[in-house]
Amino acid sequence: MRIKMHLCTFIVLFLQLLFWTAARSCARHCGEKLNTCSCHATCESLKDCCADYRHFCLDIEPHSGSLLGGTDFKILNATFEPNITLTCRFSSEILTEGYVDESGAGHCISPLLYESGWIPFEVSTDGLNYDRSGKWLSVHHSKLGPAYKIILGNATQWQYYGTPGVGGDLKMTWISSLIKAERVNVELWGYSETGEAYSSDWEAEWKYLYSVGRDVPNTGVFSFTPQIADNPFSLWDLGSMRISPSTKPDGARDVNALWSEEHAVAWHLEEAFRKDSAGWALKKCLLWDKEEKSMPDFLTEITDCPCTLAQARADTGRFHTDYGCDIEAGSLCVYHPGAVHCVRAIQGSPEYGAGQQCCYDSTGAQVLTRDSIGGSTPDRGHDWGDPPYKKPPRVPGFSHWKYDVISFYYCCLWSHNCEYYFTHRPSSDCRTYQPPRAAAVLGDPHFITFDGVTFTFNGKGEYTLVHSPAFQLSVQGRTEPMRFENGSSALATRLCSVAMKEKDSDIIEVRLADTADQLQVFMNQQELLFSEQKWIDLKGVFVFSPKPSNVTVMFPSGAGLEVRTSAGVMTLTVLLPHDLQNHTFGLLGTMNDNPQDDLTSSDGTIIPSNSSAQDIFSYCAGWAITNETSLFTYDTNHLLNEYYYAPKHDPSFIPNFSMTEDPEDPLVEATLRLCSGDGADFCKYDALSMRSLKQGNATLRAYRSHTDTQTALEPVQSCGWLSPPNHGQKEGTLYLEGATVSFSCNRGYGLFGSQNRTCQADGTWSGQDTHCVAENTLAIVLGSVGAVLALVVMVIAIIVYSKKQKKEAMKHDQKVTYQQNASHL
């Protein structure tokens, strides 16, 4: 009996030990906060991680790579037994082989995917239990840096091979250390999309075709003389080259590999292409034309382009630089001659996931396909893909090539039949484009609402900047006291963090980093790194950070937030599309073109915009958030104590409500010289309150940058495209208010209608439609018109003469009758 009791006690203690141990392990608990320790991303800064946090919640290097797969990434801060076999599982379904290197570090190989963004993965040491987890960033192949893919030596030669005058050997290069093998195979893979368009069986496929080199030295250089491929391989006209270890079978999937850019595989096409490339391409163009006619029309649902280059570059919530034609990179616009910059609509169209492209010339005017082969074109497949990706025509990059790029080769580059292409891909003009509205927070801090009201609020806390229940958009700001150069606190604050979310998107927070003039970005309370990629696709949001001081966040509604830092201060610009008109409230006001109600409190009370600084301070304090509504990350004891456990608006912090320009102050004269023109009041306040001309100048520059954005986004009236007359020409390709288009006719033709037409403020063209009529035809017409006019004049003269005669006769009759009556008297 006693033995049984001891046994029972042992079992209970053993089970408690197992439970206690499990409760302190991060196996299968990454992202959670346990009772005794944490497996959450904030645990390292809060110093409460479970002991095995890094062993099960994986950190990797590199953390990103091509969606085509093949990247060998290393698991950091964890060691494995050398004789085990690692299995890596992506998205809970795609398995790839891992391995343990001689140092005990684990490695995984990223798989071929048809989507971009963060992909969850798990690792198993026994093929059964996947208790370690992490995230892999799958990147659009064209957005990947050149060091991480095969470089085709002469892209034009590769894609025009077999057309007149183009031949020779083809060369490729790569960084050999990225392939863990001494010898490699060089393969061609083809891309296709099969099944009924826009149906559930429409599928994307990458397929191994054949090898152009086997067991070649991994020197980073390979050349070959292309041969016409056998059927059916020669029918594939879109593909990529792949380098993989020669120890792997031909076409083995999800192995260590490098890929080239997708390209038109002209170099292996059938004999008919080499004999008559233009004729072959025309047949393909006509087949594409027929296919397009059978597919749904996506043009009616894509957004219109901005009217000017300035608008296109300022509307960062809805449009982003097209890397194939970037003014910041020298305007190497291969597919758009005559353009200096192009942008793409960030979001795909609502039903079909289609894309929009807008290109502009050196004058800032839109380039249209009806005027130039370099005009911008809409896309059936958005170049950057469209969530949820994976299936046509939403596969990043490759759907676009399948439906919009290879067809351009057929109709325009390999033959001269662009009229077919531009029939289905005409440029959109800007007649329905509505620029977004901009609001800003800058300096220490000053607010500019969407309707243009300005005020200063130096409270300390966390506040609602913008909230839109209709669009489920929330933007919150955190402020903190500023410090003088000697480290003491000032009676002024600065915006130090902005958190945001739309619907069920990932939560994004951008905050001032400890390093001067740098920003930190958090996604769902975990730091987001931009050391490898500048653009990251997330759930319901895109984030772009070209440098550590600049971050742009873009939501599906078209809302865009730009966060910048300079001189130790954060500047926030919020851009909202017209759809949010009458659907916003918060410190940045009610966007409804009525400045009078911008200072509307959370309970609906409106205070005048000319209220005292103290009254505005009290009004702003009422927009403090709660812990329940907070989107912020509290990953340090300082943030917990100052913002989470403390009041959301600190009533003990009372700022300077105004600054006196004391003539005895040696800083005043320099401040007055610096702070002039628009933004002078904000500049003077910041310079004097912080005793820093640098601070004042930073505020002034931020203010003027905001006014420049507002100027760029001013509405522009468009009258729409004007066609040249048949047998004539037009001069002028600008179709905005005030622009004039002139017309002329070919020799032998006369101009009929208006020679010059001007775009008017009401969106209509002045004058009459212009036509060119053959001069002999014109003479006949004019002669006929003259004869008709002469005949009409004669008829009118006869009628007038007849009426006159009749009138005279009537007068005579009346006189005679009178005389006869008189004789009877």
C-alpha positions in Angstrom: 0.0 0.0 0.0 2.8 2.4 1.0 4.7 1.5 -2.2 1.6 2.4 -4.2 1.3 5.8 -2.5 4.9 6.6 -3.2 4.4 5.6 -6.8 1.3 7.8 -7.1 3.2 10.7 -5.5 6.1 10.2 -7.9 3.8 10.1 -10.9 2.1 13.3 -9.8 5.4 15.1 -9.2 6.7 13.8 -12.5 3.6 15.1 -14.4 3.9 18.5 -12.6 7.5 18.6 -13.6 6.6 17.9 -17.2 3.8 20.5 -17.1 6.2 23.1 -15.5 8.8 22.4 -18.1 6.3 22.6 -20.9 5.0 25.9 -19.5 8.6 27.2 -19.8 9.3 26.0 -23.3 8.7 27.9 -26.5 8.2 24.6 -28.5 5.0 25.3 -30.5 4.4 28.5 -28.5 6.2 31.2 -30.5 4.5 34.5 -30.3 2.8 33.6 -27.0 3.3 35.0 -23.5 3.4 32.0 -21.1 2.7 32.1 -17.3 6.3 32.0 -16.2 8.2 33.4 -19.3 7.6 34.7 -22.8 7.9 33.5 -26.3 6.7 36.8 -27.7 8.8 39.0 -29.9 9.0 41.6 -27.1 10.6 39.2 -24.7 14.2 40.1 -25.5 13.8 43.8 -24.8 11.7 43.1 -21.7 14.2 40.4 -20.7 11.6 37.8 -19.9 12.2 35.2 -22.6 11.9 31.5 -21.9 15.4 29.9 -21.9 14.8 28.1 -25.2 13.2 31.0 -27.0 15.9 31.3 -29.7 16.1 27.5 -30.2 12.4 27.3 -31.1 11.5 30.8 -32.3 13.9 31.0 -35.2 16.0 33.9 -36.4 17.5 33.3 -39.9 20.0 34.7 -42.3 19.2 35.8 -45.0 15.6 36.3 -44.1 14.4 36.9 -47.7 14.9 35.6 -51.2 13.2 35.1 -54.6 9.7 33.6 -54.7 11.2 31.2 -57.3 13.0 29.5 -54.3 16.4 28.0 -54.0 17.8 30.3 -51.3 19.9 28.5 -48.7 19.3 30.2 -45.3 20.9 29.6 -42.0 19.2 29.2 -38.7 20.9 31.5 -36.1 21.4 31.0 -32.4 20.6 27.3 -32.5 22.7 24.2 -32.9 21.7 20.7 -34.1 23.3 17.2 -33.9 25.3 16.6 -37.0 23.7 13.3 -37.9 20.0 14.4 -37.9 18.0 15.3 -41.0 16.2 18.6 -40.9 12.9 19.0 -42.7 11.5 22.4 -43.4 7.8 23.0 -44.0 6.5 26.2 -45.5 2.9 27.4 -45.2 2.1 24.1 -43.4 2.3 22.2 -46.7 5.4 22.6 -48.8 8.3 20.4 -47.7 12.0 21.0 -48.5 15.1 19.2 -47.3 17.3 21.0 -44.8 20.8 20.0 -43.5 23.2 20.6 -40.6 26.6 22.0 -41.5 29.9 21.1 -39.9 29.5 23.8 -37.3 26.1 22.4 -36.1 24.1 25.2 -37.7 20.8 24.2 -39.4 19.9 25.2 -42.9 16.7 25.3 -45.0 16.1 25.8 -48.7 13.3 28.1 -49.7 10.7 26.6 -52.0 9.2 27.7 -55.3 6.2 29.9 -54.4 3.6 31.8 -56.3 3.2 34.5 -53.8 5.2 37.3 -52.1 5.2 38.4 -48.5 6.0 36.7 -45.2 5.6 32.9 -45.3 5.5 31.0 -42.1 7.8 28.0 -41.9 8.5 25.2 -39.4 11.4 22.9 -38.8 11.4 19.3 -37.7 14.4 17.1 -36.6 12.4 13.8 -37.0 10.1 14.5 -39.9 7.1 14.3 -37.6 7.2 17.0 -34.9 7.4 20.6 -36.3 8.0 22.4 -33.1 10.3 25.2 -34.3 9.0 28.1 -36.3 9.9 31.3 -38.1 9.1 33.5 -41.1 10.5 33.7 -44.5 10.1 36.8 -46.8 9.2 35.8 -50.3 10.2 38.6 -52.7 9.0 39.5 -56.2 11.9 38.3 -58.4 12.4 41.6 -60.2 12.6 43.5 -56.9 15.5 41.2 -55.8 18.9 42.7 -55.8 21.2 41.7 -58.8 23.6 39.9 -56.5 21.0 37.2 -55.7 20.1 36.1 -59.3 21.6 35.1 -62.6 22.5 38.1 -64.7 21.9 37.7 -68.5 24.9 39.2 -70.2 23.1 41.1 -72.9 19.4 41.1 -72.2 18.6 42.5 -75.7 20.6 39.7 -77.4 18.8 37.1 -75.2 15.3 38.3 -76.0 15.8 39.2 -79.7 17.9 36.1 -80.6 16.9 34.8 -84.0 15.5 38.1 -85.3 17.4 39.8 -88.1 21.0 40.5 -87.2 20.9 39.0 -83.7 22.9 35.8 -83.0 26.1 34.6 -81.4 26.9 33.1 -78.0 24.8 33.9 -74.9 26.5 34.6 -71.6 25.3 34.6 -68.0 27.0 35.3 -64.7 26.2 34.7 -61.0 27.9 34.7 -57.6 29.2 31.2 -57.3 29.3 31.1 -53.5 25.5 31.2 -53.4 25.4 27.7 -54.8 26.9 25.2 -52.3 28.4 23.0 -55.0 31.6 22.7 -57.0 29.8 21.8 -60.2 26.4 22.8 -61.5 23.7 22.2 -64.1 22.4 25.1 -66.3 18.7 24.6 -66.9 15.8 26.3 -68.8 12.4 26.5 -67.0 9.2 27.6 -68.7 6.3 29.5 -67.3 2.7 29.0 -68.3 -0.9 29.4 -67.0 -3.4 26.8 -67.9 -7.1 26.2 -67.5 -10.2 28.3 -68.2 -9.5 32.0 -67.5 -11.0 33.4 -64.3 -12.2 30.0 -63.2 -11.2 27.7 -60.3 -9.0 25.5 -62.5 -6.9 28.4 -63.8 -3.4 27.4 -62.6 0.1 28.8 -62.7 3.0 26.4 -63.6 6.8 26.6 -63.7 8.1 23.6 -65.6 11.6 22.3 -66.2 12.2 22.1 -69.9 15.8 21.0 -70.5 19.5 21.6 -69.5 21.8 23.6 -71.7 24.8 22.6 -69.6 25.4 19.7 -67.2 28.2 19.2 -64.6 29.9 22.5 -65.5 32.3 24.2 -63.0 30.7 26.6 -60.6 32.8 29.5 -61.7 30.0 32.1 -61.9 30.3 32.3 -65.7 28.7 30.2 -68.5 28.3 30.7 -72.2 26.6 28.6 -74.9 25.5 28.7 -78.5 21.7 28.4 -78.6 20.0 25.7 -80.6 16.5 25.4 -81.8 14.7 23.3 -79.2 12.7 20.2 -80.0 9.0 20.1 -79.9 7.2 20.7 -77.6 9.9 22.8 -75.8 10.2 25.3 -78.6 6.6 26.3 -78.0 7.5 27.8 -74.7 8.4 31.5 -75.2 8.5 32.7 -71.6 10.9 31.3 -69.0 14.0 31.7 -66.8 17.4 30.1 -66.5 18.3 28.2 -63.3 21.7 27.1 -61.9 21.6 24.2 -59.4 24.0 21.6 -58.0 24.9 18.9 -60.5 24.4 16.3 -57.7 20.7 17.0 -58.0 18.6 15.4 -60.7 17.6 17.5 -63.7 14.6 19.7 -62.8 14.7 18.8 -59.1 12.4 21.2 -57.3 13.2 23.2 -54.2 16.9 22.7 -54.2 19.7 25.3 -53.7 19.5 27.3 -56.9 19.8 30.7 -58.6 17.3 32.1 -61.2 17.6 34.7 -63.9 14.9 37.3 -64.6 12.0 36.0 -66.5 12.4 36.8 -70.2 11.2 36.1 -73.7 13.0 32.9 -74.8 13.6 33.9 -78.4 16.8 32.0 -78.5 15.3 28.5 -78.6 12.1 29.1 -80.6 11.2 27.0 -83.6 12.7 27.3 -87.1 9.8 29.3 -88.4 10.8 32.1 -86.0 14.3 32.3 -87.3 13.2 32.2 -90.9 10.6 35.0 -90.5 10.5 36.3 -87.0 8.1 39.2 -87.9 5.6 36.9 -89.6 5.8 34.3 -86.8 5.3 37.1 -84.2 2.3 38.5 -86.2 0.6 35.1 -86.0 1.2 35.0 -82.3 -0.1 38.6 -82.0 -3.3 37.7 -83.8 -3.8 34.7 -81.6 -3.4 36.9 -78.5 -5.8 39.4 -80.0 -8.4 36.7 -80.4 -7.8 35.5 -76.8 -8.1 39.0 -75.4 -11.5 39.4 -77.1 -12.8 36.3 -75.4 -11.7 37.5 -71.9 -13.5 39.9 -69.5 -12.9 43.6 -70.0 -10.9 44.8 -67.0 -10.4 48.3 -68.3 -13.6 49.6 -66.9 -12.6 48.9 -63.3 -9.0 50.2 -63.1 -8.3 53.6 -61.6 -7.5 56.6 -63.8 -3.9 58.0 -63.9 -2.8 61.2 -62.1 -2.8 64.1 -64.6 0.7 65.2 -64.0 4.1 63.8 -63.0 3.9 65.9 -59.8 0.6 64.4 -58.8 1.8 60.9 -59.6 4.9 61.3 -57.4 2.9 62.9 -54.5 0.0 60.4 -54.4 2.1 57.8 -52.6 -0.8 56.1 -51.0 -2.1 54.8 -54.4 0.9 55.0 -56.8 4.5 53.9 -56.6 7.5 54.1 -58.9 7.7 51.6 -61.7 11.3 50.4 -61.4 11.4 49.9 -65.2 11.2 53.7 -65.7 12.5 55.6 -62.7 13.5 59.3 -62.9 15.7 58.7 -59.7 17.6 56.0 -61.5 18.3 57.9 -64.8 15.0 57.3 -66.6 16.2 54.2 -68.5 12.7 53.6 -69.9 13.3 50.7 -72.3 9.6 49.9 -72.9 8.5 53.5 -72.8 10.7 55.7 -75.1 9.9 59.3 -74.6 9.0 58.9 -70.9 11.1 59.9 -68.0 9.1 58.3 -65.2 6.3 55.8 -64.7 4.3 54.8 -61.7 2.0 51.8 -61.1 -1.2 51.7 -59.1 -0.3 49.9 -55.9 -3.5 48.0 -55.5 -5.0 45.6 -58.1 -8.5 46.3 -59.5 -11.4 45.0 -57.3 -12.6 42.0 -59.4 -9.9 41.1 -61.8 -6.7 42.1 -59.9 -5.6 44.2 -62.9 -2.9 46.8 -62.8 -2.6 50.4 -63.9 0.6 52.1 -65.3 1.0 55.8 -65.9 4.0 57.3 -67.7 5.1 61.0 -68.0 7.5 62.9 -70.2 10.1 65.6 -69.3 7.4 68.3 -69.2 5.4 66.3 -66.6 2.6 65.5 -69.1 1.2 62.0 -69.4 2.4 59.9 -72.3 -0.5 58.2 -74.0 -0.4 55.2 -76.3 -2.6 57.0 -78.8 0.2 59.5 -79.3 3.3 57.3 -78.7 4.6 53.7 -78.5 6.1 54.8 -75.2 2.7 55.5 -73.7 1.6 53.9 -70.4 -0.4 50.7 -70.5 -2.8 49.0 -68.2 -2.2 45.4 -67.3 -4.4 42.3 -67.1 -1.9 40.9 -64.6 -0.6 43.4 -62.1 3.2 43.4 -62.2 3.5 43.2 -58.5 0.7 40.6 -58.2 -2.5 41.0 -56.2 -3.5 39.3 -52.9 -4.1 36.5 -52.3 -1.6 35.8 -55.1 -0.9 32.1 -56.0 -3.4 31.8 -58.9 -3.6 33.6 -62.3 -3.7 36.4 -63.1 -2.5 37.5 -59.6 0.9 35.7 -59.5 3.6 38.4 -58.9 5.5 39.3 -62.0 4.8 36.2 -64.0 1.1 36.7 -64.8 2.0 40.2 -66.0 4.6 38.7 -68.3 2.2 36.1 -69.6 -0.6 38.5 -70.5 1.0 41.9 -70.9 4.7 41.6 -71.8 5.2 38.7 -74.1 2.3 40.0 -76.1 4.1 43.3 -76.5 7.0 41.3 -78.0 4.6 39.6 -80.4 2.9 42.8 -81.6 5.4 45.6 -81.1 9.0 44.4 -80.7 9.3 41.3 -82.9 6.9 42.7 -85.4 5.3 46.1 -86.1 1.7 45.6 -85.3 1.2 47.7 -82.2 -2.3 48.7 -83.2 -3.5 45.2 -82.0 -1.7 45.6 -78.6 -2.9 49.1 -77.9 -6.5 48.2 -78.8 -6.5 46.1 -75.7 -4.0 48.1 -73.6 -4.8 51.7 -74.3 -3.6 54.4 -71.9 -6.1 55.7 -69.4 -6.3 59.5 -69.2 -7.0 61.4 -66.0 -10.5 62.8 -66.5 -11.9 61.0 -63.5 -8.7 61.2 -61.3 -9.2 62.9 -57.9 -6.1 63.7 -56.0 -5.9 62.8 -52.3 -6.0 65.2 -49.4 -3.0 65.7 -47.2 -2.7 66.4 -43.5 0.5 66.6 -41.5 2.1 66.6 -38.0 5.5 68.2 -37.8 7.9 70.0 -35.5 7.2 69.8 -31.8 4.4 69.2 -32.8 2.3 71.3 -35.1 -0.9 70.0 -36.8 -2.2 70.8 -40.3 -5.6 69.2 -40.8 -7.1 67.9 -44.1 -9.1 71.1 -44.5 -6.1 73.4 -43.7 -6.6 74.3 -40.1 -3.3 74.7 -38.2 -2.6 74.5 -34.5 0.1 73.4 -32.0 -0.4 70.8 -29.3 2.4 69.9 -27.0 0.7 67.3 -24.9 2.4 64.1 -23.7 0.6 60.8 -24.4 -1.1 58.7 -27.0 -3.8 60.1 -29.2 -6.1 59.4 -32.2 -4.8 61.2 -35.2 -7.2 59.7 -37.8 -10.1 57.3 -37.3 -12.6 56.2 -40.0 -15.2 53.6 -38.8 -16.5 53.3 -42.4 -13.1 52.2 -43.7 -11.9 50.7 -40.4 -8.8 52.9 -40.6 -7.1 53.9 -37.4 -3.9 56.1 -37.1 -2.6 56.8 -33.6 0.3 59.1 -32.5 2.5 59.0 -29.4 4.3 62.1 -28.2 7.2 62.5 -25.7 8.9 65.5 -24.1 11.8 66.9 -26.1 15.2 67.4 -24.6 17.8 70.2 -25.0 21.3 69.4 -26.1 22.4 69.2 -22.5 19.9 66.4 -21.9 17.4 68.3 -19.8 13.7 68.2 -20.6 12.0 71.0 -22.5 8.4 72.2 -22.1 7.6 70.9 -25.5 7.0 67.5 -27.1 7.6 65.7 -30.3 5.8 63.0 -32.2 7.9 59.9 -31.5 5.7 57.0 -32.8 2.8 56.4 -35.2 0.8 53.2 -35.2 -1.8 52.3 -37.8 -4.1 49.6 -39.1 -6.9 49.1 -41.7 -9.5 46.4 -41.3 -7.8 43.1 -40.5 -4.3 44.2 -41.8 -1.1 43.7 -39.9 -0.5 46.5 -37.4 2.3 48.8 -38.4 4.2 51.0 -36.0 6.9 53.5 -37.0 8.9 55.1 -34.2 12.0 57.1 -33.7 15.0 54.9 -33.3 17.8 55.3 -30.7 20.2 56.1 -33.6 19.8 59.8 -34.6 17.5 60.4 -37.7 16.6 56.8 -38.1 13.2 55.0 -37.9 12.2 51.6 -36.5 9.3 49.7 -38.0 7.3 47.1 -36.2 4.8 44.6 -37.6 2.4 43.2 -35.0 4.9 44.2 -32.3 7.9 42.5 -34.0 10.6 44.6 -35.5 10.6 44.7 -39.3 14.0 44.9 -40.9 14.8 46.6 -44.3 18.4 45.5 -44.4 17.7 43.1 -47.3 14.6 44.5 -49.0 13.2 48.0 -49.3 9.6 47.0 -50.2 7.7 44.4 -48.1 4.3 42.9 -48.8 2.3 42.3 -45.7 -1.3 41.3 -44.8 -3.5 44.1 -46.0 -0.7 46.6 -46.2 2.6 47.4 -48.0 5.6 49.1 -46.4 8.4 50.8 -48.3 11.6 52.1 -46.7 14.2 53.3 -49.2 16.5 54.6 -46.4 16.4 54.5 -42.6 14.9 58.0 -42.3 11.9 57.4 -44.6 9.0 55.0 -44.4 5.8 54.9 -46.5 2.8 52.7 -45.5 0.1 52.0 -48.0 -3.4 50.5 -47.4 -5.9 49.0 -49.8 -8.3 52.0 -49.3 -5.6 54.2 -51.0 -4.7 55.7 -47.6 -0.9 56.5 -47.5 1.2 57.5 -44.6 4.7 59.0 -45.0 6.9 59.1 -42.0 10.2 61.0 -42.1 12.8 62.1 -39.5 15.2 64.9 -39.5 17.0 66.9 -36.7 15.6 64.4 -34.2 12.0 65.1 -35.0 9.4 63.0 -36.8 7.2 64.4 -39.5 4.0 62.6 -40.5 2.0 63.1 -43.7 -1.3 61.4 -44.1 -2.8 61.1 -47.6 -6.5 60.1 -47.9 -8.4 59.5 -51.2 -11.7 61.2 -51.9 -13.6 58.1 -50.9 -12.9 59.0 -47.2 -14.6 62.4 -47.6 -16.9 62.9 -44.6 -15.6 59.7 -43.0 -12.8 60.9 -40.7 -12.3 62.3 -37.3 -9.4 62.8 -34.8 -6.7 65.4 -34.3 -6.3 65.8 -38.1 -9.8 66.9 -38.5 -13.0 66.0 -40.4 -12.2 65.8 -44.1 -15.2 67.6 -45.6 -13.9 70.9 -47.1 -15.3 72.7 -44.0 -12.5 74.1 -41.8 -15.1 75.3 -39.3 -15.7 71.8 -37.8 -12.1 70.5 -37.8 -11.7 70.9 -34.1 -14.5 68.5 -33.3 -13.9 66.7 -30.0 -14.5 63.0 -29.4 -17.9 63.8 -27.9 -19.0 65.9 -30.9 -18.4 69.4 -29.5 -16.9 71.9 -31.9 -14.5 74.6 -30.7 -13.5 77.5 -32.9 -10.1 77.2 -34.7 -9.1 80.6 -33.3 -9.5 79.4 -29.7 -6.8 80.0 -27.2 -3.8 77.7 -27.0 -5.0 76.4 -23.6 -8.5 75.6 -25.0 -6.9 73.8 -28.0 -4.7 71.9 -25.5 -7.8 70.7 -23.6 -9.5 69.8 -26.8 -6.6 67.7 -28.0 -6.3 65.9 -24.7 -9.8 64.6 -25.2 -8.5 62.5 -28.2 -6.3 60.3 -25.9 -6.7 56.6 -26.7 -7.2 53.8 -24.2 -5.2 50.6 -23.6 -8.0 48.7 -25.2 -7.9 50.6 -28.4 -4.1 51.1 -28.5 -2.1 49.8 -31.5 1.3 50.5 -29.9 4.0 48.2 -28.8 5.2 48.4 -25.2 8.5 46.5 -25.4 10.5 48.4 -22.7 9.9 49.1 -19.1 10.1 52.8 -20.0 7.1 52.5 -22.4 5.2 50.4 -20.0 5.6 52.8 -17.1 5.2 56.0 -19.1 2.3 55.0 -21.4 0.7 51.7 -20.6 0.3 51.9 -16.8 0.2 55.8 -16.9 -2.7 58.0 -18.1 -2.9 58.1 -21.9 -2.7 61.9 -21.6 -0.3 63.1 -18.9 -2.1 65.8 -17.0 1.1 66.8 -15.2 2.9 67.8 -18.3 2.1 71.5 -19.0 4.0 73.0 -22.0 4.9 76.5 -23.0 1.8 77.7 -24.8 3.6 80.6 -26.5 7.1 82.1 -26.9 8.0 85.7 -26.3 10.3 87.4 -28.8 12.5 89.2 -26.2 14.7 91.8 -27.9 17.3 91.1 -25.3 17.5 87.4 -26.3 20.5 86.9 -28.6 18.7 84.1 -30.4 15.7 86.2 -31.5 17.4 88.2 -34.2 18.8 85.1 -35.9 15.4 83.4 -35.5 13.6 86.2 -37.2 16.1 86.1 -40.1 15.6 82.4 -40.5 11.8 82.2 -40.0 10.0 84.2 -42.7 7.2 83.5 -45.1 4.9 80.5 -44.9 5.5 78.4 -41.8 7.3 81.3 -40.0 5.2 81.0 -36.8 6.0 77.3 -36.4 9.6 77.9 -37.1 9.9 80.7 -34.5 8.1 78.7 -31.8 10.4 75.7 -32.3 13.6 77.6 -32.6 12.9 79.6 -29.4 11.3 76.9 -27.4 14.2 74.5 -28.1 16.9 77.2 -28.3 17.9 75.7 -31.6 18.0 77.3 -35.1 18.6 73.8 -36.4 15.2 72.8 -34.9 13.5 75.8 -36.3 15.0 75.2 -39.8 13.9 71.6 -39.8 10.3 72.6 -38.9 10.3 75.3 -41.6 11.6 72.8 -44.2 9.0 70.2 -43.2 6.2 72.8 -43.4 7.3 73.9 -46.9 7.6 70.3 -48.0 4.0 69.8 -46.9 2.9 72.9 -48.9 4.8 71.6 -51.9 2.8 68.3 -51.6 -0.5 70.2 -51.4 0.5 72.2 -54.5 1.4 69.1 -56.4 -1.9 67.5 -55.5 -4.1 70.5 -56.5 -6.9 69.3 -58.9 -6.2 69.7 -62.6 -8.9 69.8 -65.3 -8.5 67.5 -68.2 -10.3 67.7 -71.5 -9.3 64.3 -72.7 -7.4 63.1 -75.7 -7.8 64.8 -79.1 -7.2 62.7 -82.3 -5.3 64.1 -85.3 -7.6 64.5 -88.4 -7.3 61.9 -91.1 -4.8 63.1 -93.7 -3.4 65.6 -91.2 -1.3 66.1 -88.0 -1.7 67.6 -84.6 0.9 69.5 -82.6 0.6 69.2 -78.8 0.1 66.2 -76.6 -1.0 68.1 -73.4 -4.7 67.9 -72.7 -5.0 69.9 -69.5 -6.7 73.2 -68.9 -5.1 76.0 -70.8 -3.3 73.7 -73.3 -3.7 74.3 -77.0 -3.6 71.7 -79.7 -3.0 72.8 -83.3 -3.9 70.9 -86.5 -2.7 71.0 -90.0 -3.4 69.0 -93.1 -1.3 67.1 -95.6 -0.5 68.6 -99.0 -3.6 68.4 -101.2 -6.0 68.6 -98.3 -7.8 71.6 -96.8 -8.6 72.2 -93.2 -12.3 72.2 -92.3 -13.1 73.1 -88.6 -10.9 74.7 -86.0 -7.2 75.0 -86.6 -6.5 75.5 -82.8 -8.4 74.1 -79.9 -7.9 75.0 -76.2 -8.8 73.0 -73.2 -11.3 75.0 -71.2 -12.0 75.2 -67.4 -15.2 73.2 -67.8 -13.3 70.2 -69.3 -14.4 70.8 -72.9 -12.4 71.8 -76.0 -13.0 75.1 -77.6 -13.9 75.3 -81.3 -15.2 72.7 -83.7 -14.0 69.2 -84.7 -11.2 69.4 -87.2 -11.2 67.5 -90.6 -8.9 67.4 -93.6 -10.7 67.3 -96.9 -9.1 66.8 -100.3 -8.8 70.1 -102.1 -10.6 68.9 -105.2 -13.4 67.5 -103.0 -13.4 70.8 -101.1 -13.6 72.8 -104.3 -16.5 70.6 -105.5 -18.2 70.9 -102.1 -17.6 74.7 -101.9 -18.8 75.0 -105.5 -21.9 73.0 -104.8 -22.4 75.0 -101.6 -22.0 78.2 -103.6 -24.4 77.0 -106.3 -26.9 76.0 -103.7 -26.5 79.4 -102.0 -27.0 81.2 -105.3 -30.1 79.2 -106.0 -31.4 79.9 -102.5 -30.8 83.7 -103.0 -32.6 83.6 -106.4 -35.6 81.8 -104.9 -35.7 84.2 -102.0 -35.5 87.2 -104.4 -38.3 85.8 -106.5 -40.4 85.2 -103.4 -39.7 88.7 -102.1 -40.5 90.2 -105.6 -43.7 88.2 -105.8 -44.8 89.3 -102.4 -44.1 93.0 -103.3 -46.1 92.7 -106.5 -49.0 91.1 -104.6 -48.9 93.9 -102.0 -49.0 96.6 -104.7 -51.9 94.9 -106.3 -53.8 94.8 -103.0 -53.2 98.5 -102.5 -54.6 99.3 -105.9 -57.7 97.2 -105.4 -58.4 99.0 -102.1 -58.2 102.5 -103.8 -60.6 101.6 -106.5 -63.2 100.3 -104.2 -63.1 103.5 -102.1 -63.7 105.6 -105.1 -66.6 103.6 -106.2 -68.3 103.9 -102.8 -67.8 107.6 -102.9 -69.8 108.0 -106.2 -72.8 106.5 -104.5 -73.1 109.3 -102.0 
